[in-house]
Amino acid sequence: MHHPHLSDSDSYPRLPNPRSYTVLGTGALGGFYGACLQQAGLDVHFLLHRDYEHVRQNGLIIESIDGDFRLPVVKAYASVERIPACDVVLLALKTGVDPSDWTV
């Protein structure tokens, strides 16, 4: 069965009205969902701290039971002030993290 928004080379359907996204908390969950959005062709910005330099130079590598993939280029930022305005913010925090520790 052919999906109307899915070409033969796509893994995820293309959305008809793209929005821009920012991922705050680019760890396992935030990185996965943000990478899936980018792979679907959406404009995604990733806030990183400790892994910023590595991701900026090497991209994101996703290992999933649904299939592994790599995004060689991502819009990575070390500072929230540098991220452009977006339509949607995806907030992905670890359990037990105190939100007051975040400087947003």
N, C-alpha and C positions, 0 to 999 in steps of 0.2 A: 504494500500500500504506500502510495506517495504522499508525503506530508506537504502541504502547500507552501510552507516557509522553509523547507529543508532541501538543500541541493545535495547532490551525490557526495560532495566533498565536505559537507558540514556535519558536525557532531550534534549541534544543538540548533533548534529552530531560530530563525531571525525574527526579531520583534518588529512589527510594523511601525511603531512610533518610538524610536530610540530615545533614551534619556541618558544623562551622564550620571555616573556613580562614583562615590568615594568609599573606600573600605578603611575604616578605622579599626585597627587590630588585625593586621595581615599575618596571622598565624595559620594554624592548620585549617580552622573553619573559615575565617575571613579570606585567607588565601585561596582556598578551594572555590568558594562561591564567587569571589571576585574574578578568579581566573575563568570560571565557567561563563560568567557574564561577558568577559572580554572575548573569549573564544566564540561566543554567539554574535560577536561583532559590535558590542556596545563599548562606549567610552568609559573606561574605568581608571580611577586614580587610587593608588595604594599608599597608605601611610605606614612607614616602617621606621623602626628605631635601630635596634641592634643589627638587623640583617640588611639595612638600606644599601650599603655599598656593594654587598654581594649580589643582591637582586638587581640593582641598577646595572651591574656589569654582566650578569649571567642570565637574567630573567627569572621566571618562576617555573619550578618543576612540580607537577602535580602527580602524585601516585595515589590511585583510587581503584577500588574494586570494579568501577565502571570503565576503567581504562586509564592508562597513564598518558600525560601529555606535557609539553613544554611550551611556555610562552617566552620566546627569546627576547622580546622587548616589552616592557611594561612601563607605565607612567608611575614611577616610584618617587616618593617624597620623604625627606627626613623631618620635615616641619609642616605642621598643619597650615601655617600661614602662607605657604607656597602653593597649596592646592587651590585650583580655581573653583569658583562657585559651581555647584552641581545640583542635580534634581533630587537625588536619593543618597542617603548616607546609610551604609551598612556598618553597624557597630557590633564587633565580635570580641567579647572579653572572655578571659579565663574565669572559671568559677572561683569565687573568693577574692577577686581583684577588687580593691577599693576604688571606686570611681574618682575619689578625690586625689588619687595618685596621678591621674591623667591631666595634662595641661593642654586643653583644647581651646 
